[in-house]
């Protein structure tokens, strides 16, 4: 069995052969610490990271968003764009649920247009915090102008990221997405939006291009 360290920034992929998983992580840490000018971690630190990396990566994993009030004279325009985005998000949730199941909340389980806004969560052990949007744009401004959803990277996260992409593209000046993840964590959601909506949307440009680590064995 061979172990590979794969890390990337945006679309750059680097593949390094290592004899073991621990060695792969150690190689990664050597390079990162060298780039940052910091001390190389001890073997104990490497072992701890090896045992806990996947678990700690997912702890508290959260997406955040904020709304900005429309400029004078643009309220109706922004509301129309918001309603279209909500409908597109509902289509995505329904399409995902039809094929994969695993969703709860009225958006996935009721006919399109039955309710305003959005309410989406995972199901059973794959549920975490609900992802919700208010029925009308201005109501989101009343809720402190923003909110968050902790998905812990559970399967429904792909639907959440897809909806955040839709809203960010529909309301580029009035909706901002932030995340504990980075652009790479939104790729699956982007693919889902494009397959369901047949539109070429883009991942929000403000999301981080943080280097990520993945270990593969073959």
KEFIMI-550079 format. One record per atom (N, C-alpha, C): x, y, z; residue in one letter. Coordinates in steps of 0.001 Angstrom, whole numbers, padded with zeros to 6 digits, always signed. Example, Ala and Ser with C-alpha at 12.3 -4.5 7.8 and 13.67 -1.06 7.14 Angstrom:
+013190-005690+007800a;+012300-004500+007800a;+013200-003300+007800a;+012850-002250+007080s;+013670-001060+007140s;+012900+000030+007870s;
***
This chain:
+000850-001194+000000x;+000000+000000+000000x;+000884+001241+000000x;+000546+002176-000834x;+001258+003450-000863x;+000353+004549-000299x;+000974+005482+000343x;+000246+006621+000888x;+000722+007878+000175x;-000221+008725-000214x;+000114+009972-000888x;-000389+011152-000068x;+000417+012169-000037x;-000007+013443+000524x;-000456+014310-000645x;-001687+014776-000582x;-002184+015679-001617x;-002616+016972-000948x;-002027+018073-001357x;-002482+019350-000846x;-002608+020294-002022x;-003504+021265-001883x;-003747+022130-003020x;-004196+023510-002588x;-004000+024456-003482x;-004478+025814-003318x;-005187+026150-004618x;-006513+026378-004553x;-007323+026528-005765x;-007236+025245-006580x;-006758+025350-007840x;-006756+024188-008713x;-005386+023522-008818x;-004434+023942-008008x;-003091+023359-008051x;-003059+022097-007201x;-002664+021001-007772x;-002567+019736-007042x;-001122+019266-007016x;-000670+018829-005866x;+000675+018295-005722x;+000564+016915-005095x;+001245+015926-005642x;+001167+014555-005151x;+002563+014108-004723x;+002675+013723-003462x;+003963+013326-002912x;+003851+011919-002335x;+004741+011030-002725x;+004741+009669-002191x;+005383+009652-000809x;+004783+008929+000103x;+005358+008737+001429x;+005138+007290+001840x;+005984+006780+002713x;+005901+005382+003119x;+004705+005108+004030x;+004255+006109+004750x;+003161+005915+005694x;+002331+007175+005798x;+001151+007034+006403x;+000281+008188+006623x;+000973+009231+007495x;+001639+008750+008580x;+002341+009670+009461x;+003437+010430+008740x;+004157+009728+007854x;+005227+010383+007107x;+004668+011415+006144x;+003502+011114+005563x;+002875+012065+004649x;+002513+013360+005375x;+001932+013216+006568x;+001572+014393+007349x;+002827+015137+007800x;+003841+014381+008179x;+005096+015006+008613x;+005719+015812+007478x;+005666+015265+006264x;+006194+015981+005103x;+005432+017283+004892x;+004124+017186+005006x;+003282+018372+004837x;+003636+019433+005885x;+003768+019026+007133x;+004057+019966+008199x;+005438+020594+008040x;+006407+019804+007573x;+007741+020353+007322x;+007656+021501+006313x;+006919+021280+005239x;+006838+022291+004189x;+006111+023542+004664x;+004983+023351+005356x;+004216+024497+005838x;+005015+025299+006862x;+005651+024611+007808x;+006440+025309+008811x;+007645+026000+008194x;+008215+025397+007174x;+009333+026040+006488x;+008874+027314+005796x;+007722+027250+005161x;+007183+028428+004476x;+006855+029545+005462x;+006357+029176+006645x;+005960+030160+007636x;+007107+030582+008553x;+008228+029871+008420x;+009379+030203+009248x;+009248+029752+010689x;+008340+028825+010949x;+008105+028365+012311x;+008880+027104+012623x;+008865+026695+013895x;+009580+025473+014302x;+008860+024232+013811x;+009617+023199+013529x;+009018+021943+013105x;+008401+021229+014300x;+007155+020732+014198x;+006508+020085+015336x;+007167+018764+015702x;+006954+018342+016930x;+007544+017102+017409x;+006819+015898+016836x;+007427+014733+016980x;+006800+013493+016533x;+005459+013294+017241x;+005398+013710+018509x;+004165+013568+019278x;+003051+014397+018646x;+003394+015605+018208x;+002408+016469+017564x;+001928+015848+016266x;+002861+015293+015484x;+002507+014648+014223x;+001557+013487+014470x;+001854+012671+015477x;+001005+011527+015794x;-000383+011993+016216x;-000444+013039+017023x;-001735+013561+017477x;-002561+014025+016288x;-001911+014734+015369x;-002620+015207+014185x;-003091+014038+013340x;-002269+013014+013215x;-002632+011840+012425x;-003892+011183+012975x;-004022+011098+014293x;-005153+010411+014901x;-006418+011261+014916x;-006253+012577+014955x;-007402+013441+015199x;-007732+014386+014055x;-006976+014318+012961x;-007157+015298+011888x;-008579+015340+011358x;-009131+014186+010954x;-010462+014178+010368x;-011522+014655+011355x;-011405+014210+012618x;-012395+014605+013608x;-012338+016104+013876x;-011128+016653+014086x;-011001+018065+014419x;-011326+018954+013237x;-011083+018462+012024x;-011388+019253+010835x;-012871+019569+010761x;-013694+018660+011246x;-015132+018808+011124x;-015798+019484+012326x;-015093+019581+013440x;-015706+020141+014638x;-016038+021611+014444x;-017312+021962+014638x;-017708+023357+014563x;-017727+023942+013169x;-017657+023104+012159x;-017601+023606+010777x;-018878+024377+010451x;-018714+025659+010134x;-019855+026576+010027x;-019749+027470+008801x;-020912+027792+008230x;-021017+028792+007172x;-021732+030019+007742x;-021327+031196+007291x;-021901+032450+007782x;-022355+033286+006590x;-023340+034132+006814x;-023759+035025+005734x;-024337+036310+006311x;-024328+037349+005508x;-024873+038636+005933x;-025578+039303+004759x;-026573+040103+005093x;-027354+040837+004106x;-027070+042331+004238x;-027098+043018+003104x;-026943+044466+003081x;-028211+045077+002507x;-028699+046126+003116x;-029942+046768+002668x;-029790+047310+001247x;-030831+047226+000446x;-030779+047754-000923x;-030605+049272-000919x;-030032+049783-001976x;-029960+051225-002143x;-031358+051771-002428x;-031530+053056-002238x;-032826+053674-002476x;-033270+053422-003922x;-034497+052968-004069x;-035050+052709-005395x;-034802+051300-005900x;-034039+050473-005149x;-033716+049126-005603x;-034402+048031-004789x;-035277+048432-003876x;-035910+047452-002991x;-036691+046395-003752x;-037518+046811-004699x;-038336+045868-005473x;-037451+044951-006312x;-036403+045502-006890x;-035480+044721-007715x;-034781+043641-006884x;-034330+044010-005700x;-033632+043062-004836x;-034591+041993-004328x;-035821+042382-003993x;-036803+041398-003530x;-037109+040383-004624x;-037231+040847-005849x;-037496+039944-006969x;-036348+038956-007156x;-035123+039453-007082x;-033952+038588-007227x;-033877+037582-006080x;-034227+038025-004890x;-034210+037145-003718x;-035230+036023-003862x;-036441+036365-004298x;-037477+035348-004470x;-037085+034320-005525x;-036437+034778-006600x;-035980+033855-007649x;-034891+032938-007082x;-033997+033492-006286x;-032931+032682-005697x;-033500+031645-004727x;-034505+032028-003949x;-035134+031091-003009x;-035774+029929-003779x;-036435+030240-004887x;-037043+029191-005705x;-035980+028267-006291x;-034878+028837-006736x;-033786+028017-007273x;-033198+027114-006185x;-033059+027651-004977x;-032550+026836-003868x;-033505+025687-003559x;-034804+025964-003614x;-035794+024918-003358x;-035726+023829-004431x;-035516+024223-005674x;-035364+023248-006756x;-034158+022347-006496x;-033071+022951-006050x;-031856+022192-005769x;-032098+021200-004640x;-032738+021659-003567x;-033008+020781-002429x;-033914+019629-002834x;-034941+019919-003608x;-035862+018874-004055x;-035159+017872-004962x;-034316+018378-005863x;-033595+017493-006779x;-032643+016582-006008x;-031953+017147-005047x;-031031+016340-004231x;-031808+015296-003440x;-032919+015700-002826x;-033704+014801-001999x;-034306+013666-002825x;-034729+013975-004029x;-035320+012952-004896x;-034328+011841-005215x;-033083+012214-005415x;-032054+011242-005784x;-031404+010596-004566x;-031122+011394-003548x;-030309+010915-002426x;-031067+010724-001113x;-032243+011358-000981x;-032904+011346+000312x;-032064+012106+001316x;-032182+011770+002596x;-031286+012311+003606x;-031500+013756+003988x;-032641+014355+003618x;-032924+015729+003997x;-034214+015802+004796x;-034271+016748+005718x;-035506+017075+006416x;-035750+018571+006244x;-036914+019036+006700x;-037263+020440+006495x;-038244+020581+005339x;-039124+021566+005423x;-040197+021671+004432x;-039698+021930+003015x;-038532+022561+002856x;-038054+022873+001505x;-037849+021612+000682x;-037330+020569+001311x;-037041+019335+000588x;-038248+018421+000484x;-039167+018516+001436x;-040205+017492+001547x;-041611+017946+001160x;-041760+019182+000713x;-043071+019651+000271x;-042970+020151-001160x;-044092+020214-001885x;-044057+020707-003269x;-043509+022127-003341x;-042836+022433-004435x;-042270+023763-004626x;-043347+024821-004466x;-043014+025879-003752x;-043951+026976-003581x;-044916+026816-002424x;-044856+025707-001701x;-045775+025491-000577x;-045516+026460+000570x;-044255+026781+000789x;-043872+027691+001863x;-042866+028708+001323x;-042822+029877+001960x;-041818+030865+001596x;-040518+030612+002337x;-039465+031217+001884x;-038178+031046+002535x;-037620+029644+002357x;-036680+029284+003218x;-036023+027979+003145x;-035886+027368+004535x;-035998+026059+004622x;-035683+025314+005837x;-035169+023945+005413x;-033877+023723+005631x;-033211+022503+005166x;-032313+021974+006276x;-032328+020676+006457x;-031422+020028+007409x;-031137+018629+006898x;-030193+017964+007543x;-029980+016560+007268x;-031055+015752+007976x;-030897+014456+007957x;-031921+013589+008545x;-031265+012560+009456x;-031905+012292+010606x;-031356+011302+011528x;-029998+011724+012046x;-029053+010775+012030x;-027707+011080+012508x;-026981+012082+011627x;-027463+012283+010408x;-026838+013231+009483x;-027436+014630+009586x;-028313+014846+010547x;-028841+016190+010789x;-027901+016951+011707x;-027889+018261+011575x;-027116+019108+012488x;-027926+020381+012706x;-027393+021535+012390x;-028195+022754+012533x;-028994+023017+011260x;-030222+023519+011372x;-031023+023808+010180x;-030495+025028+009428x;-030568+024948+008126x;-030240+026077+007261x;-031549+026744+006887x;-031679+028028+007186x;-032955+028699+006927x;-032755+030093+006370x;-033716+030510+005563x;-033807+031861+005037x;-035239+032340+005223x;-035421+033623+005522x;-036743+034162+005742x;-037515+034287+004431x;-038822+034466+004555x;-039677+034493+003368x;-039399+035705+002488x;-039156+036858+003116x;-038901+038084+002353x;-037524+038637+002701x;-036910+039271+001728x;-035553+039787+001896x;-035444+040685+003121x;-036367+041623+003287x;-036278+042604+004372x;-036319+041935+005743x;-036942+040765+005847x;-036984+040058+007127x;-035601+039608+007567x;-034759+039297+006617x;-033380+038912+006943x;-032610+040085+007541x;-032930+041295+007102x;-032286+042484+007659x;-032708+042701+009105x;-033940+042317+009427x;-034446+042461+010794x;-033743+041493+011744x;-033260+040389+011229x;-032572+039382+012051x;-031080+039698+012167x;-030780+040919+012577x;-029385+041368+012739x;-028593+041350+011438x;-029282+041204+010320x;-028617+041295+009027x;-027779+040101+008643x;-027912+038988+009363x;-027112+037823+009020x;-027422+036635+009900x;-026780+035521+009601x;-027010+034299+010363x;-025876+033325+010066x;-025985+032114+010583x;-024976+031091+010345x;-025612+029725+010438x;-024900+028724+009929x;-025370+027339+009992x;-024168+026426+010167x;-024170+025681+011248x;-023115+024715+011520x;-023554+023355+010957x;-022874+022903+009911x;-023236+021634+009267x;-022345+020474+009687x;-021188+020776+010280x;-020220+019742+010671x;-019822+018861+009490x;-019904+019411+008293x;-019551+018691+007055x;-020416+017453+006830x;-021590+017412+007380x;-022477+016279+007139x;-023023+016361+005714x;-023593+015265+005191x;-023949+015220+003761x;-024798+016380+003255x;-025691+016910+004079x;-026544+018005+003603x;-025775+019306+003369x;-024500+019327+003784x;-023663+020507+003557x;-023597+020879+002076x;-023653+019897+001193x;-023579+020189-000238x;-024787+021017-000689x;-025955+020771-000090x;-027142+021553-000431x;-027026+022963+000144x;-026493+023067+001356x;-026303+024379+001976x;-025339+025232+001154x;-024205+024662+000774x;-023244+025440-000018x;-023820+025797-001382x;-024607+024903-001963x;-025251+025206-003243x;-026174+026411-003103x;-026968+026443-002044x;-027886+027565-001827x;-027129+028866-001569x;-026053+028792-000827x;-025254+029995-000574x;-024647+030532-001860x;-024241+029641-002748x;-023719+030055-004051x;-024808+030740-004864x;-026005+030159-004877x;-027122+030748-005619x;-027419+032155-005114x;-027523+032321-003815x;-027849+033627-003242x;-026741+034650-003493x;-025496+034212-003384x;-024376+035131-003614x;-024326+035598-005062x;-024672+034722-005990x;-024678+035104-007403x;-025874+035979-007746x;-027012+035726-007100x;-028223+036491-007376x;-028175+037886-006762x;-027467+038008-005638x;-027434+039275-004893x;-025989+039676-004588x;-025194+039920-005609x;-023758+040144-005404x;-023412+041330-004508x;-024281+042330-004442x;-024002+043511-003628x;-024772+043508-002302x;-025635+042533-002136x;-026511+042543-000960x;-026453+041267-000128x;-025573+040337-000507x;-025454+039076+000229x;-023994+038648+000202x;-023464+038370+001377x;-022052+037965+001475x;-021951+036655+002243x;-021134+035754+001726x;-020913+034450+002340x;-019518+034399+002945x;-019422+033851+004131x;-018136+033511+004738x;-018251+032084+005258x;-017127+031454+005520x;-017169+030048+005894x;-015903+029640+006633x;-016037+028619+007482x;-014856+028006+008066x;-014087+027207+007012x;-014757+026887+005921x;-014122+026175+004818x;-013515+027151+003820x;-013209+026643+002654x;-012631+027485+001609x;-013296+027156+000276x;-012779+027687-000803x;-013409+027486-002110x;-013514+026008-002471x;-012526+025229-002087x;-012573+023806-002384x;-013749+023110-001738x;-014205+023625-000591x;-015344+023023+000109x;-016678+023361-000543x;-016664+024267-001502x;-017890+024668-002193x;-017994+024072-003596x;-016998+023316-004015x;-016995+022770-005378x;-018160+021817-005613x;-018432+020930-004658x;-019548+019990-004829x;-020879+020729-004901x;-021033+021769-004091x;-022248+022577-004151x;-022382+023294-005472x;-021263+023785-006006x;-021287+024448-007304x;-021720+023480-008399x;-021179+022269-008354x;-021555+021258-009339x;-023049+020941-009257x;-023571+020884-008044x;-024999+020615-007863x;-025847+021733-008466x;-025467+022985-008243x;-026243+024098-008808x;-026243+024050-010334x;-025101+023756-010896x;-025008+023755-012361x;-025793+022613-012975x;-025808+021463-012307x;-026548+020318-012845x;-028056+020517-012742x;-028509+021121-011656x;-029949+021290-011457x;-030489+022501-012203x;-029796+023616-012110x;-030305+024865-012678x;-029867+025113-014113x;-028864+024375-014558x;-028321+024569-015910x;-027810+025995-016097x;-027229+026546-015039x;-026656+027885-015083x;-025192+027812-014684x;-024404+028692-015234x;-022983+028713-014888x;-022752+029730-013767x;-022992+029321-012553x;-022742+030166-011394x;-021291+030008-010942x;-020876+030858-010041x;-019494+030829-009572x;-019441+030817-008053x;-018397+030230-007517x;-018152+030254-006078x;-017808+031686-005675x;-018357+032206-004588x;-018039+033570-004153x;-016536+033809-004070x;-016091+034883-004670x;-014653+035139-004790x;-013993+035492-003463x;-014779+035921-002479x;-014176+036329-001206x;-013799+035148-000313x;-014256+033933-000664x;-013910+032780+000157x;-012415+032500+000075x;-011890+031946+001140x;-010451+031742+001241x;-009932+030661+000294x;-008686+030829-000110x;-007998+029829-000926x;-007060+029010-000042x;-007502+028679+001150x;-006646+028014+002126x;-006190+026648+001646x;-004928+026365+001853x;-004394+025040+001527x;-005085+023981+002363x;-005438+022883+001741x;-006077+021771+002431x;-005214+020517+002303x;-005431+019603+003219x;-004638+018371+003282x;-005534+017173+003118x;-005103+016226+002314x;-005853+014980+002175x;-004867+013826+002017x;-005156+012737+002674x;-004312+011555+002606x;-005046+010456+001851x;-004416+009892+000841x;-005014+008816+000069x;-004116+007588+000113x;-004730+006433+000171x;-003985+005172+000107x;-004411+004394-001128x;-003478+003708-001771x;-003852+002800-002861x;-002991+001543-002813x;
***
